[in-house]
Amino acid sequence: MTKLLGVIGDPISHSLSPLIHNGWLRDLGINATYEAMQVADGELSTALATLAKRDVLGVNVTLPHKTAALNAAAIKSDRAIKIGAANTLTYTKGDWAAENTATPGFLEALGAIDSYTDKVVLLGAGGSARALVYALSERGVDTVILNRTRSKAQDLAEMLGSKSTVHGPINQYKEYIDQATIVINTTSMGYSGDIFELPDGQGRLFFDISYGKISAPQLDHAADKGWETRDGLTMLVAQAAFSFEIWFETLPDIERALRRCRLALEAAT
């Protein structure tokens, strides 16, 4: 019987997850289908109860349901509990199990990082920053969290940071960036077309967790200033791969899925 997988969110029509996962299912000859599922805020529990009556194996969960997904699960990983959100649910033995694969997905996309020499400036302290702060703290990397509302940066540093994690106002980002080896943008500025004006990068890394048209102006500016640039598409695909590994006990081809996504984004422009 064909197993059911999917991604739950609102909105969800823009999601690349069906392209990513259905490609892997075809590659590996797995009898399953992965669907986009539009579920309004506050209705996740009802949707999960309906899915439990079908031959569902698991689902990914995106905005605005990540906290609700964690709360709905009977089994929760320590990582998901600490982050306070889940992006992967697995249905097994009549219960939902929650995990957050954004953390390993981020580390996979970031690549090698040295806790002795690397210093990270994280721009933004919203929900998407939580898994990143957790990952950086676990790796022992010195991190500065900057946010427009400084109290949110402080709260995030205290909840998920390490003793060395610093917080501050985002309008002072230039002075913090001078000491950084890696700058990570998690803000929504790209949606309005705004960018952070950057100093000379000198080959340092600027990582924007958005991708496509949203991240392009910021990354183009960073590249012009001599930064190595990276967008969030690799992180998206990598966290999908770790979800797939939970469901099927095999890690799929990340590079192949990344090529498919790049082609799809190029065709859409």
Secondary structure, 3 states (H helix, E strand, C coil): CCEEEEEEECCCCCCCHHHHHHHHHHHHCCCEEEEEEECCCCCHHHHHHHHHCCCEEEEEECCCCHHHHHHHCCEECHHHHHHCCCCEEEEECCEEEEECCHHHHHHHHHCCCCCCCCEEEEECCCHHHHHHHHHHHHCCCEEEEEECCHHHHHHHHHHHCCCCCEEEEHHHHHHHHCCCCEEEECCCHHHHCCCCCCCCCCCCEEEECCCCCCCHHHHHHHHHCCCEEECCHHHHHHHHHHHHHHHHCCCCCHHHHHHHHHHHHHHHC
